[in-house]
Amino acid sequence: VALQTTSLSTDSIIITSFQRAPFCCHEDLVTMPRPELVQVAQSINGRLPRALQIACGDDVEDADIRRAIEVL
């Protein structure tokens, strides 16, 4: 699984690859309890450039974490 993003600041394309998909599908994200959702976000963050990382702290709502994951 890989994500392709464009960096406007460097005028380049960034490819971020994962050894395995961090989640199955939209339905999986919707039904996922918060601890698993945060684990998915942290797994994705471990491979993303800092500017693209997903906020998943205690002050972030579950829906916002899901939305950020789905945007990727």
C-alpha positions in Angstrom: 0.0 0.0 0.0 1.3 3.4 -0.9 0.2 7.1 -0.6 1.2 9.7 -3.1 1.2 13.3 -2.0 2.5 16.5 -3.7 4.8 18.9 -1.9 4.1 22.4 -3.1 7.1 23.8 -1.1 9.6 21.5 -2.9 7.6 21.0 -6.1 7.9 17.3 -5.7 5.9 14.1 -5.3 6.2 12.1 -2.1 5.5 8.4 -2.1 5.0 6.8 1.3 4.8 3.0 1.4 3.5 0.7 4.0 4.4 -3.0 4.4 0.7 -3.8 5.1 -2.5 -1.8 5.1 -3.0 -0.2 8.5 -6.8 -0.8 8.3 -9.2 -2.7 6.1 -11.8 -0.3 4.9 -14.1 2.7 5.7 -16.4 0.4 7.7 -13.4 -0.8 9.7 -12.5 2.7 10.7 -16.1 3.6 11.6 -16.5 0.7 14.0 -12.9 0.9 15.4 -12.6 1.8 19.1 -10.5 4.8 20.0 -7.4 2.8 21.1 -7.2 1.0 17.8 -8.0 4.2 15.8 -5.1 6.0 17.5 -2.8 3.0 16.9 -3.7 3.2 13.1 -3.0 7.0 13.1 0.3 6.4 14.9 1.3 3.7 12.5 0.6 5.9 9.5 2.4 8.8 11.2 5.5 6.7 11.6 5.8 6.7 7.8 4.6 10.2 6.9 6.6 13.4 6.7 5.9 15.6 9.8 3.8 18.1 7.8 1.4 15.3 6.8 1.0 13.6 10.2 -2.4 12.9 11.7 -3.2 14.6 15.0 -4.3 11.9 17.4 -3.8 13.3 20.9 -6.3 13.2 23.7 -7.8 16.5 22.7 -8.7 15.3 19.2 -12.1 13.8 18.6 -12.4 10.3 17.1 -14.3 11.6 14.1 -11.5 14.0 13.3 -8.9 11.2 13.4 -11.1 9.1 11.1 -11.6 12.0 8.7 -7.8 12.7 8.6 -7.1 9.1 7.9 -9.7 8.9 5.1 -8.3 12.1 3.5 -5.0 10.3 3.0 
